[in-house]
Amino acid sequence: MPVPYNVIEIFTSEEARFGGRPVADAIIELLRSTRIAARCFVSRGQAGYYENGEVASARLEVLSSNLPLKIEVILPAPELARVLPRVTEIVTDGIVVVKDVEVHSHRSRYRLIPRQMLVRDIMATPAASARPDTPVSDVVRLLLTAEFNAVPVIDGEERPIGVITQGDLVRRAQMPLRLGLLGASDSSVVADFYERAATLPASEVMSRSVRTVGADEPVARAVEAMQEHDLKRLPVVDEVGRLAGMVTRLDVFRAAVSHLSEEPASPASCYVEWEGVPRVRDCMRRETGTVGSDTSLDEALRTLDEHSVQRIAVVDAGGRLLGLLTDRDILAAISHRPEGLVRAIIARLPLPGARRSETAAITLETTAGEIMETDLITVTEDATLEEALHLMVANSLKRLPVVDPEGRYQGMISRNALLRLSVPA
């Protein structure tokens, strides 16, 4: 059934300004900021006549710098009353026409990351970095105070020549815990690691193959590079290859949330038939590895290691989510125990980029239910990507549990999964 729409036609010129900006730019910014379900087209004429007698022409022999412009905006009829007064205010030189039209179809491709958003708009500056001779212990301390788990290594001209990731620290410097846990442990295992790391230069640990992105490239290109090379962050370089900043998945998500939150979407957006709107079910990882509340820590450690994860769901007999058990919970629960036991637990905690060797079982009375996190934020499979993104950014979550309407655990959605669907193919 046809839906009532309006077309606003604006006849103006290249010289027309509003607030010092070209009228066309001001109209486009108005539509962007109100986030209505509208489309806008700007076309420049080859010749024209103005009511003051001026004639414009694009012919070289009669070159004119004030060619006519036509701006067309098509929008749902309910939005006209909100937009038209502001359009009229902007058009300080020109004619505004409104026409009624019937729209039989309005479809749009979903994009979470706007095409015009550039890397320089969201990157972190100044970028933390290391030199080839920087001690690895200093690199680790730097990362413990940062929001990211990698640091670029630069030469004397400030060009990236390598990068040190958490995986590099595990593989080449024998880091015993992931960075998220290292600062929370005062075990002698950690002290031993820092002693060794102080004698290692960054050049011996870094990966020499470093991917970068230009500051003036679209954010969508950075996302594609992260996905293509399975990266969580990219060093940003300027036009001559010097380190200019860092861009991470979290930077991308924060920018997307900020963009979506500038102003609530108009109710008229329901007129649009959105193509490719991703939902949680499209990118979640369905988990079969769960534990019960009475599961021993020994069995919980085995399950974490088998699935190479840092957290695992605790469920009841009916599969309903009771809580999450993380490696951080386990480490905190045994931190006051004898040093030998702490060392044994650390030796069994999962590490990114490394596989733990099988160790002897550890007998502890503590169960998963006693130390699990119960204050959980969850999402359903039918939630949109935007809804999941808002929850994860607002609560600084790397993983979000997915449940069905009855609270039964279905799996997890990760930052990497969100990144994969944030830019359509």
BELZISUL-V813752 format. One record per residue. N is the residue number from 0. RES is the residue in one small letter. SS is DSSP state (a for helix, b for strand, c for the rest). PSI is psi in radians with two decimals (999 if undefined). D_LAST is the distance of its C-alpha to the last C-alpha in whole Angstrom. Layout:
n->N res->RES ss->SS psi->PSI d_last->D_LAST
n->N res->RES ss->SS psi->PSI d_last->D_LAST
This chain:
n->0 res->m ss->c psi->2.30 d_last->31
n->1 res->p ss->c psi->2.50 d_last->31
n->2 res->v ss->b psi->2.39 d_last->30
n->3 res->p ss->b psi->2.19 d_last->32
n->4 res->y ss->b psi->2.90 d_last->30
n->5 res->n ss->b psi->2.66 d_last->32
n->6 res->v ss->b psi->2.18 d_last->31
n->7 res->i ss->b psi->2.10 d_last->32
n->8 res->e ss->b psi->2.26 d_last->33
n->9 res->i ss->b psi->2.11 d_last->34
n->10 res->f ss->b psi->1.92 d_last->37
n->11 res->t ss->b psi->-2.77 d_last->37
n->12 res->s ss->b psi->2.93 d_last->37
n->13 res->e ss->c psi->-0.52 d_last->36
n->14 res->e ss->c psi->-0.25 d_last->39
n->15 res->a ss->c psi->2.37 d_last->38
n->16 res->r ss->b psi->2.68 d_last->37
n->17 res->f ss->b psi->2.05 d_last->37
n->18 res->g ss->c psi->0.55 d_last->38
n->19 res->g ss->c psi->-0.04 d_last->38
n->20 res->r ss->b psi->2.66 d_last->34
n->21 res->p ss->b psi->2.48 d_last->33
n->22 res->v ss->a psi->-0.73 d_last->33
n->23 res->a ss->a psi->-0.75 d_last->30
n->24 res->d ss->a psi->-0.70 d_last->28
n->25 res->a ss->a psi->-0.66 d_last->30
n->26 res->i ss->a psi->-0.79 d_last->29
n->27 res->i ss->a psi->-0.73 d_last->25
n->28 res->e ss->a psi->-0.65 d_last->26
n->29 res->l ss->a psi->-0.84 d_last->28
n->30 res->l ss->a psi->-0.70 d_last->25
n->31 res->r ss->a psi->-0.77 d_last->23
n->32 res->s ss->a psi->-0.53 d_last->26
n->33 res->t ss->a psi->-0.28 d_last->27
n->34 res->r ss->c psi->0.77 d_last->23
n->35 res->i ss->c psi->2.88 d_last->24
n->36 res->a ss->c psi->1.28 d_last->22
n->37 res->a ss->b psi->2.79 d_last->23
n->38 res->r ss->b psi->2.58 d_last->22
n->39 res->c ss->b psi->2.43 d_last->24
n->40 res->f ss->b psi->2.37 d_last->24
n->41 res->v ss->b psi->2.19 d_last->27
n->42 res->s ss->b psi->2.53 d_last->29
n->43 res->r ss->b psi->2.30 d_last->31
n->44 res->g ss->c psi->2.83 d_last->34
n->45 res->q ss->c psi->-0.36 d_last->36
n->46 res->a ss->b psi->2.83 d_last->40
n->47 res->g ss->b psi->2.95 d_last->41
n->48 res->y ss->b psi->2.40 d_last->44
n->49 res->y ss->c psi->2.70 d_last->45
n->50 res->e ss->c psi->-0.30 d_last->48
n->51 res->n ss->c psi->0.10 d_last->50
n->52 res->g ss->c psi->-0.15 d_last->50
n->53 res->e ss->c psi->2.46 d_last->48
n->54 res->v ss->b psi->2.35 d_last->46
n->55 res->a ss->b psi->2.49 d_last->43
n->56 res->s ss->b psi->2.55 d_last->42
n->57 res->a ss->c psi->0.03 d_last->39
n->58 res->r ss->c psi->2.45 d_last->42
n->59 res->l ss->a psi->-0.65 d_last->42
n->60 res->e ss->a psi->-0.29 d_last->46
n->61 res->v ss->a psi->1.01 d_last->46
n->62 res->l ss->c psi->2.25 d_last->43
n->63 res->s ss->c psi->2.53 d_last->42
n->64 res->s ss->c psi->0.17 d_last->40
n->65 res->n ss->c psi->1.02 d_last->40
n->66 res->l ss->c psi->2.67 d_last->38
n->67 res->p ss->b psi->2.59 d_last->37
n->68 res->l ss->b psi->2.49 d_last->34
n->69 res->k ss->b psi->2.17 d_last->32
n->70 res->i ss->b psi->2.18 d_last->30
n->71 res->e ss->b psi->2.29 d_last->29
n->72 res->v ss->b psi->2.14 d_last->27
n->73 res->i ss->b psi->2.27 d_last->27
n->74 res->l ss->b psi->2.75 d_last->27
n->75 res->p ss->b psi->2.46 d_last->28
n->76 res->a ss->a psi->-0.68 d_last->32
n->77 res->p ss->a psi->-0.31 d_last->33
n->78 res->e ss->a psi->-0.20 d_last->31
n->79 res->l ss->a psi->-0.77 d_last->33
n->80 res->a ss->a psi->-0.48 d_last->36
n->81 res->r ss->a psi->-0.57 d_last->34
n->82 res->v ss->a psi->-0.68 d_last->33
n->83 res->l ss->a psi->-0.78 d_last->35
n->84 res->p ss->a psi->-0.63 d_last->38
n->85 res->r ss->a psi->-0.60 d_last->36
n->86 res->v ss->a psi->-0.77 d_last->34
n->87 res->t ss->a psi->-0.65 d_last->38
n->88 res->e ss->a psi->-0.67 d_last->39
n->89 res->i ss->a psi->-0.67 d_last->36
n->90 res->v ss->c psi->1.49 d_last->38
n->91 res->t ss->c psi->-0.23 d_last->41
n->92 res->d ss->c psi->1.77 d_last->41
n->93 res->g ss->c psi->-3.02 d_last->40
n->94 res->i ss->b psi->2.35 d_last->40
n->95 res->v ss->b psi->2.17 d_last->38
n->96 res->v ss->b psi->2.44 d_last->38
n->97 res->v ss->b psi->2.27 d_last->36
n->98 res->k ss->b psi->2.59 d_last->36
n->99 res->d ss->b psi->2.36 d_last->35
n->100 res->v ss->b psi->2.79 d_last->32
n->101 res->e ss->b psi->2.17 d_last->31
n->102 res->v ss->b psi->2.21 d_last->28
n->103 res->h ss->c psi->-0.33 d_last->27
n->104 res->s ss->c psi->2.38 d_last->23
n->105 res->h ss->c psi->1.80 d_last->21
n->106 res->r ss->b psi->2.58 d_last->17
n->107 res->s ss->b psi->2.52 d_last->14
n->108 res->r ss->b psi->2.26 d_last->11
n->109 res->y ss->c psi->2.32 d_last->11
n->110 res->r ss->c psi->2.16 d_last->10
n->111 res->l ss->c psi->-0.64 d_last->12
n->112 res->i ss->c psi->2.01 d_last->12
n->113 res->p ss->c psi->2.49 d_last->14
n->114 res->r ss->c psi->-0.58 d_last->13
n->115 res->q ss->c psi->-0.14 d_last->16
n->116 res->m ss->c psi->2.19 d_last->17
n->117 res->l ss->b psi->2.73 d_last->18
n->118 res->v ss->a psi->-0.70 d_last->19
n->119 res->r ss->a psi->-0.38 d_last->23
n->120 res->d ss->a psi->-0.38 d_last->23
n->121 res->i ss->a psi->-0.19 d_last->22
n->122 res->m ss->c psi->2.72 d_last->23
n->123 res->a ss->b psi->2.27 d_last->26
n->124 res->t ss->c psi->2.63 d_last->29
n->125 res->p ss->c psi->2.73 d_last->32
n->126 res->a ss->c psi->2.29 d_last->30
n->127 res->a ss->c psi->2.47 d_last->32
n->128 res->s ss->b psi->2.95 d_last->33
n->129 res->a ss->b psi->2.82 d_last->35
n->130 res->r ss->b psi->2.83 d_last->38
n->131 res->p ss->c psi->-0.54 d_last->38
n->132 res->d ss->c psi->0.10 d_last->42
n->133 res->t ss->c psi->2.27 d_last->41
n->134 res->p ss->b psi->2.45 d_last->42
n->135 res->v ss->a psi->-0.56 d_last->39
n->136 res->s ss->a psi->-0.65 d_last->41
n->137 res->d ss->a psi->-0.65 d_last->40
n->138 res->v ss->a psi->-0.76 d_last->37
n->139 res->v ss->a psi->-0.79 d_last->37
n->140 res->r ss->a psi->-0.62 d_last->39
n->141 res->l ss->a psi->-0.78 d_last->36
n->142 res->l ss->a psi->-0.53 d_last->33
n->143 res->l ss->a psi->-0.36 d_last->35
n->144 res->t ss->c psi->0.01 d_last->36
n->145 res->a ss->c psi->2.97 d_last->32
n->146 res->e ss->c psi->-0.01 d_last->29
n->147 res->f ss->c psi->2.85 d_last->27
n->148 res->n ss->c psi->0.49 d_last->28
n->149 res->a ss->b psi->2.67 d_last->28
n->150 res->v ss->b psi->2.34 d_last->30
n->151 res->p ss->b psi->2.61 d_last->29
n->152 res->v ss->b psi->2.23 d_last->32
n->153 res->i ss->b psi->2.72 d_last->33
n->154 res->d ss->c psi->-2.95 d_last->36
n->155 res->g ss->c psi->-0.33 d_last->39
n->156 res->e ss->c psi->0.23 d_last->37
n->157 res->e ss->c psi->0.50 d_last->34
n->158 res->r ss->b psi->2.36 d_last->32
n->159 res->p ss->b psi->2.25 d_last->30
n->160 res->i ss->b psi->-0.04 d_last->31
n->161 res->g ss->b psi->3.12 d_last->30
n->162 res->v ss->b psi->2.47 d_last->29
n->163 res->i ss->b psi->2.03 d_last->30
n->164 res->t ss->b psi->2.99 d_last->28
n->165 res->q ss->a psi->-0.69 d_last->30
n->166 res->g ss->a psi->-0.67 d_last->29
n->167 res->d ss->a psi->-0.73 d_last->31
n->168 res->l ss->a psi->-0.63 d_last->34
n->169 res->v ss->a psi->-0.83 d_last->34
n->170 res->r ss->a psi->-0.74 d_last->34
n->171 res->r ss->a psi->-0.34 d_last->36
n->172 res->a ss->a psi->0.07 d_last->38
n->173 res->q ss->c psi->0.76 d_last->39
n->174 res->m ss->c psi->2.22 d_last->38
n->175 res->p ss->c psi->-0.34 d_last->39
n->176 res->l ss->c psi->2.70 d_last->37
n->177 res->r ss->c psi->2.77 d_last->33
n->178 res->l ss->a psi->-0.60 d_last->33
n->179 res->g ss->a psi->-0.36 d_last->33
n->180 res->l ss->a psi->-0.38 d_last->36
n->181 res->l ss->a psi->-0.79 d_last->38
n->182 res->g ss->c psi->-0.24 d_last->40
n->183 res->a ss->c psi->-0.03 d_last->41
n->184 res->s ss->c psi->2.37 d_last->43
n->185 res->d ss->c psi->0.40 d_last->46
n->186 res->s ss->c psi->2.70 d_last->47
n->187 res->s ss->a psi->-0.37 d_last->49
n->188 res->v ss->a psi->-0.74 d_last->46
n->189 res->v ss->a psi->-0.73 d_last->44
n->190 res->a ss->a psi->-0.70 d_last->47
n->191 res->d ss->a psi->-0.71 d_last->47
n->192 res->f ss->a psi->-0.79 d_last->44
n->193 res->y ss->a psi->-0.61 d_last->44
n->194 res->e ss->a psi->-0.76 d_last->47
n->195 res->r ss->a psi->-0.75 d_last->46
n->196 res->a ss->a psi->-0.48 d_last->43
n->197 res->a ss->c psi->-0.33 d_last->45
n->198 res->t ss->c psi->-0.04 d_last->46
n->199 res->l ss->c psi->2.23 d_last->43
n->200 res->p ss->b psi->2.71 d_last->41
n->201 res->a ss->a psi->-0.59 d_last->37
n->202 res->s ss->a psi->-0.41 d_last->37
n->203 res->e ss->a psi->-0.22 d_last->38
n->204 res->v ss->c psi->-0.49 d_last->35
n->205 res->m ss->c psi->2.67 d_last->32
n->206 res->s ss->b psi->2.26 d_last->30
n->207 res->r ss->c psi->-0.25 d_last->30
n->208 res->s ss->c psi->1.84 d_last->26
n->209 res->v ss->c psi->2.23 d_last->25
n->210 res->r ss->c psi->2.40 d_last->21
n->211 res->t ss->b psi->2.94 d_last->21
n->212 res->v ss->b psi->2.55 d_last->19
n->213 res->g ss->b psi->2.56 d_last->21
n->214 res->a ss->c psi->-0.52 d_last->22
n->215 res->d ss->c psi->0.17 d_last->21
n->216 res->e ss->c psi->2.71 d_last->17
n->217 res->p ss->b psi->2.59 d_last->15
n->218 res->v ss->a psi->-0.61 d_last->14
n->219 res->a ss->a psi->-0.62 d_last->10
n->220 res->r ss->a psi->-0.68 d_last->12
n->221 res->a ss->a psi->-0.72 d_last->14
n->222 res->v ss->a psi->-0.76 d_last->12
n->223 res->e ss->a psi->-0.72 d_last->9
n->224 res->a ss->a psi->-0.72 d_last->13
n->225 res->m ss->a psi->-0.75 d_last->14
n->226 res->q ss->a psi->-0.76 d_last->12
n->227 res->e ss->a psi->-0.65 d_last->12
n->228 res->h ss->a psi->0.19 d_last->16
n->229 res->d ss->c psi->0.97 d_last->17
n->230 res->l ss->c psi->2.65 d_last->18
n->231 res->k ss->c psi->-0.24 d_last->19
n->232 res->r ss->b psi->2.82 d_last->20
n->233 res->l ss->b psi->2.35 d_last->21
n->234 res->p ss->b psi->2.46 d_last->24
n->235 res->v ss->b psi->2.31 d_last->23
n->236 res->v ss->b psi->2.71 d_last->25
n->237 res->d ss->c psi->-2.94 d_last->27
n->238 res->e ss->c psi->-0.33 d_last->27
n->239 res->v ss->c psi->0.21 d_last->30
n->240 res->g ss->c psi->0.13 d_last->28
n->241 res->r ss->b psi->2.59 d_last->30
n->242 res->l ss->b psi->2.18 d_last->29
n->243 res->a ss->b psi->-0.33 d_last->28
n->244 res->g ss->b psi->-3.01 d_last->27
n->245 res->m ss->b psi->2.49 d_last->24
n->246 res->v ss->b psi->2.28 d_last->21
n->247 res->t ss->b psi->2.96 d_last->20
n->248 res->r ss->a psi->-0.71 d_last->18
n->249 res->l ss->a psi->-0.64 d_last->21
n->250 res->d ss->a psi->-0.73 d_last->21
n->251 res->v ss->a psi->-0.80 d_last->17
n->252 res->f ss->a psi->-0.73 d_last->18
n->253 res->r ss->a psi->-0.70 d_last->21
n->254 res->a ss->a psi->-0.71 d_last->20
n->255 res->a ss->a psi->-0.76 d_last->18
n->256 res->v ss->a psi->-0.73 d_last->21
n->257 res->s ss->a psi->-0.73 d_last->23
n->258 res->h ss->a psi->-0.75 d_last->21
n->259 res->l ss->a psi->-0.42 d_last->21
n->260 res->s ss->a psi->0.02 d_last->24
n->261 res->e ss->c psi->-0.69 d_last->26
n->262 res->e ss->c psi->2.41 d_last->27
n->263 res->p ss->c psi->2.48 d_last->26
n->264 res->a ss->c psi->2.53 d_last->24
n->265 res->s ss->c psi->2.51 d_last->26
n->266 res->p ss->a psi->-0.43 d_last->27
n->267 res->a ss->a psi->-0.20 d_last->27
n->268 res->s ss->a psi->-0.23 d_last->23
n->269 res->c ss->a psi->-0.24 d_last->24
n->270 res->y ss->a psi->-0.39 d_last->24
n->271 res->v ss->c psi->2.37 d_last->20
n->272 res->e ss->b psi->1.72 d_last->18
n->273 res->w ss->b psi->2.31 d_last->15
n->274 res->e ss->b psi->2.26 d_last->12
n->275 res->g ss->c psi->0.52 d_last->10
n->276 res->v ss->c psi->1.95 d_last->12
n->277 res->p ss->c psi->2.51 d_last->12
n->278 res->r ss->b psi->2.91 d_last->16
n->279 res->v ss->a psi->-0.70 d_last->18
n->280 res->r ss->a psi->-0.38 d_last->18
n->281 res->d ss->a psi->-0.33 d_last->14
n->282 res->c ss->a psi->0.02 d_last->15
n->283 res->m ss->c psi->2.70 d_last->18
n->284 res->r ss->b psi->2.04 d_last->20
n->285 res->r ss->b psi->2.13 d_last->23
n->286 res->e ss->c psi->2.33 d_last->26
n->287 res->t ss->c psi->-0.29 d_last->30
n->288 res->g ss->c psi->1.84 d_last->31
n->289 res->t ss->b psi->2.91 d_last->34
n->290 res->v ss->b psi->2.80 d_last->37
n->291 res->g ss->b psi->2.92 d_last->40
n->292 res->s ss->c psi->-0.40 d_last->42
n->293 res->d ss->c psi->0.18 d_last->45
n->294 res->t ss->c psi->2.39 d_last->43
n->295 res->s ss->b psi->2.77 d_last->45
n->296 res->l ss->a psi->-0.55 d_last->43
n->297 res->d ss->a psi->-0.83 d_last->44
n->298 res->e ss->a psi->-0.64 d_last->41
n->299 res->a ss->a psi->-0.73 d_last->39
n->300 res->l ss->a psi->-0.70 d_last->39
n->301 res->r ss->a psi->-0.71 d_last->38
n->302 res->t ss->a psi->-0.73 d_last->35
n->303 res->l ss->a psi->-0.75 d_last->34
n->304 res->d ss->a psi->-0.72 d_last->34
n->305 res->e ss->a psi->-0.62 d_last->33
n->306 res->h ss->a psi->0.02 d_last->30
n->307 res->s ss->c psi->0.87 d_last->29
n->308 res->v ss->c psi->2.86 d_last->29
n->309 res->q ss->c psi->-0.16 d_last->30
n->310 res->r ss->b psi->2.63 d_last->31
n->311 res->i ss->b psi->2.58 d_last->32
n->312 res->a ss->b psi->2.46 d_last->32
n->313 res->v ss->b psi->2.14 d_last->36
n->314 res->v ss->b psi->2.82 d_last->37
n->315 res->d ss->c psi->-3.03 d_last->40
n->316 res->a ss->c psi->-0.44 d_last->41
n->317 res->g ss->c psi->0.09 d_last->39
n->318 res->g ss->c psi->0.09 d_last->36
n->319 res->r ss->b psi->2.42 d_last->36
n->320 res->l ss->b psi->2.17 d_last->34
n->321 res->l ss->b psi->-0.58 d_last->37
n->322 res->g ss->b psi->-3.09 d_last->36
n->323 res->l ss->b psi->2.41 d_last->34
n->324 res->l ss->b psi->2.17 d_last->36
n->325 res->t ss->b psi->2.86 d_last->34
n->326 res->d ss->a psi->-0.52 d_last->36
n->327 res->r ss->a psi->-0.70 d_last->37
n->328 res->d ss->a psi->-0.73 d_last->39
n->329 res->i ss->a psi->-0.79 d_last->41
n->330 res->l ss->a psi->-0.71 d_last->41
n->331 res->a ss->a psi->-0.62 d_last->43
n->332 res->a ss->a psi->-0.44 d_last->45
n->333 res->i ss->a psi->0.14 d_last->47
n->334 res->s ss->c psi->-0.46 d_last->47
n->335 res->h ss->c psi->0.01 d_last->51
n->336 res->r ss->c psi->2.98 d_last->52
n->337 res->p ss->c psi->2.61 d_last->53
n->338 res->e ss->a psi->-0.65 d_last->52
n->339 res->g ss->a psi->-0.66 d_last->52
n->340 res->l ss->a psi->-0.70 d_last->50
n->341 res->v ss->a psi->-0.76 d_last->47
n->342 res->r ss->a psi->-0.71 d_last->47
n->343 res->a ss->a psi->-0.70 d_last->46
n->344 res->i ss->a psi->-0.80 d_last->44
n->345 res->i ss->a psi->-0.65 d_last->42
n->346 res->a ss->c psi->-0.28 d_last->42
n->347 res->r ss->c psi->-0.15 d_last->40
n->348 res->l ss->c psi->2.41 d_last->37
n->349 res->p ss->c psi->2.49 d_last->34
n->350 res->l ss->b psi->2.33 d_last->33
n->351 res->p ss->c psi->2.27 d_last->29
n->352 res->g ss->c psi->0.09 d_last->29
n->353 res->a ss->b psi->2.59 d_last->32
n->354 res->r ss->c psi->2.16 d_last->34
n->355 res->r ss->c psi->2.46 d_last->37
n->356 res->s ss->c psi->2.62 d_last->40
n->357 res->e ss->c psi->2.29 d_last->42
n->358 res->t ss->c psi->2.97 d_last->45
n->359 res->a ss->c psi->2.64 d_last->48
n->360 res->a ss->c psi->2.65 d_last->47
n->361 res->i ss->c psi->2.18 d_last->48
n->362 res->t ss->c psi->2.01 d_last->50
n->363 res->l ss->c psi->2.47 d_last->50
n->364 res->e ss->c psi->-0.37 d_last->51
n->365 res->t ss->c psi->2.45 d_last->48
n->366 res->t ss->b psi->2.91 d_last->45
n->367 res->a ss->a psi->-0.68 d_last->41
n->368 res->g ss->a psi->-0.44 d_last->43
n->369 res->e ss->a psi->-0.49 d_last->45
n->370 res->i ss->a psi->0.01 d_last->42
n->371 res->m ss->c psi->2.74 d_last->39
n->372 res->e ss->b psi->2.24 d_last->37
n->373 res->t ss->c psi->-0.25 d_last->38
n->374 res->d ss->c psi->1.42 d_last->36
n->375 res->l ss->c psi->2.62 d_last->33
n->376 res->i ss->c psi->2.19 d_last->30
n->377 res->t ss->b psi->3.00 d_last->28
n->378 res->v ss->b psi->2.75 d_last->25
n->379 res->t ss->b psi->2.87 d_last->25
n->380 res->e ss->c psi->-0.51 d_last->22
n->381 res->d ss->c psi->-0.10 d_last->22
n->382 res->a ss->c psi->2.63 d_last->21
n->383 res->t ss->b psi->2.89 d_last->18
n->384 res->l ss->a psi->-0.68 d_last->16
n->385 res->e ss->a psi->-0.77 d_last->18
n->386 res->e ss->a psi->-0.77 d_last->21
n->387 res->a ss->a psi->-0.70 d_last->20
n->388 res->l ss->a psi->-0.79 d_last->19
n->389 res->h ss->a psi->-0.79 d_last->22
n->390 res->l ss->a psi->-0.75 d_last->25
n->391 res->m ss->a psi->-0.69 d_last->23
n->392 res->v ss->a psi->-0.79 d_last->24
n->393 res->a ss->a psi->-0.52 d_last->27
n->394 res->n ss->c psi->0.19 d_last->29
n->395 res->s ss->c psi->0.85 d_last->27
n->396 res->l ss->c psi->2.42 d_last->26
n->397 res->k ss->c psi->-0.42 d_last->24
n->398 res->r ss->b psi->2.56 d_last->24
n->399 res->l ss->b psi->2.09 d_last->24
n->400 res->p ss->b psi->2.49 d_last->26
n->401 res->v ss->b psi->2.27 d_last->25
n->402 res->v ss->b psi->2.81 d_last->28
n->403 res->d ss->c psi->3.09 d_last->29
n->404 res->p ss->c psi->-0.39 d_last->31
n->405 res->e ss->c psi->0.08 d_last->34
n->406 res->g ss->c psi->0.16 d_last->33
n->407 res->r ss->b psi->2.37 d_last->32
n->408 res->y ss->b psi->2.29 d_last->30
n->409 res->q ss->b psi->-0.49 d_last->27
n->410 res->g ss->b psi->-2.75 d_last->25
n->411 res->m ss->b psi->2.62 d_last->23
n->412 res->i ss->b psi->2.36 d_last->20
n->413 res->s ss->b psi->2.93 d_last->19
n->414 res->r ss->a psi->-0.67 d_last->18
n->415 res->n ss->a psi->-0.67 d_last->16
n->416 res->a ss->a psi->-0.71 d_last->14
n->417 res->l ss->a psi->-0.73 d_last->14
n->418 res->l ss->a psi->-0.70 d_last->12
n->419 res->r ss->a psi->-0.58 d_last->10
n->420 res->l ss->a psi->0.00 d_last->9
n->421 res->s ss->a psi->-0.42 d_last->10
n->422 res->v ss->c psi->1.97 d_last->7
n->423 res->p ss->c psi->2.64 d_last->4
n->424 res->a ss->c psi->999 d_last->0
